[in-house]
Amino acid sequence: MTRLRVAIDARKLRDFGIGTYVRGLLGAAAARGEHDLVALVRTGDEALLPAGVSAVPCDAAGYSLAELVSVRSALSKAGCDVFHAPHYVVPLLPPRATVVTIHDLIHLKRPEHRTLAKKLYATTMLRRAMRAARVVLTVSESVRDDLATFAPRHAGKVRAIPNGVEGRFLAPVPGAEVARVRREAGLDAPYVLFLGNDKPHKNLDGLFAAFAAVARSGLTHRLVLAGGSPERREARRHAAVEAGVADRLVDLGFLLEADVVPLLAGASALAMPSFLEGFGLPVLEAQAVGTPVVSSDRGGLPEAGGDAALYADPDDPGALADALVRLLTDADLAARLSARGRERARSFTWEAAFEKVSAAWMDAAEGA
């Protein structure tokens, strides 16, 4: 195997979503040691990189014209055989051997709450990325199909490689840690967890409407939101009041990394009601810790959950409520989904993802 020098845009290293992807991929690649890795990082993030990964500073603001120049400059300093952009922003004059990962087309498929400028930016950058890349990676077959429709001329470049689950979700979760996060969150009742941001495509209004029906069924569960922005906390509370579930809501906002796994493990169920997801990694993370899942049936979510989740139409809060009530009242069903989910999650590793990504790097270097 040819040893490559691969530069990866890791400016989102601290983020969820793309940041999780970058951390997982860098960790697996560094552990294998087959390539020389260089990460473009924001100043101060160098210490977050795995051992053996070199760093080149790159501090330009995201989604700006300045970053197109800044990333190009950083790549010149890094020197590389292959450049991997983990989202659709590629620099001016990108290297010939460029690999791009496109996680979803939510900006284009769910544009209702986005300005015209943001829609145009997303469309322009996606088209640039599709043209510039020798290989385009997606995290699901669903997104690959979307790209085939969006840019049919470049469909032959696209490969679907599912995300992996971090090892911390696969390890046993101490009961004391679950008890700690419950105590700190004031959770003295069973709960359903929503894990993610509060962007419109996440369908929190639909979840609130569904949970109102869950409450009317006589179940005493709380609804825990984790990951929403502090700036929108009041908007979330108002929506919960409108739906009649404010008394059931526990809004934790952003979580500490140390709290994510035990909070997931302590939940009676994970609710993932999104109108669209490229993949839906929280579904697999919940399955990894043994928490059963009720998910939307849209986008890449069925690929993440497989046969180890219950599904509902996100446009139908009644169907979502029925699925939640069924799961929360049928202990045998919950146990079956828990066992099936644990087994399924073990097959989604970053090591397996890296094997396929490494092949994409090689192909890009050879001219694809």
PyMOL commands that set and color helices and strands:
alter all, ss='L'
color gray80, all
select helices_A, chain A and resi 18-32+46-48+65-78+106-109+116-132+141-150+152-157+167-170+175-185+200-202+204-216+230-243+246-248+257-266+281-289+301-305+317-329+331-345+350-366
alter helices_A, ss='H'
color red, helices_A
select strands_A, chain A and resi 5-9+36-41+54-57+82-85+98-102+135-138+158-160+191-195+222-226+249-253+269-272+293-296+310-312
alter strands_A, ss='S'
color yellow, strands_A
deselect
rebuild
show_as cartoon
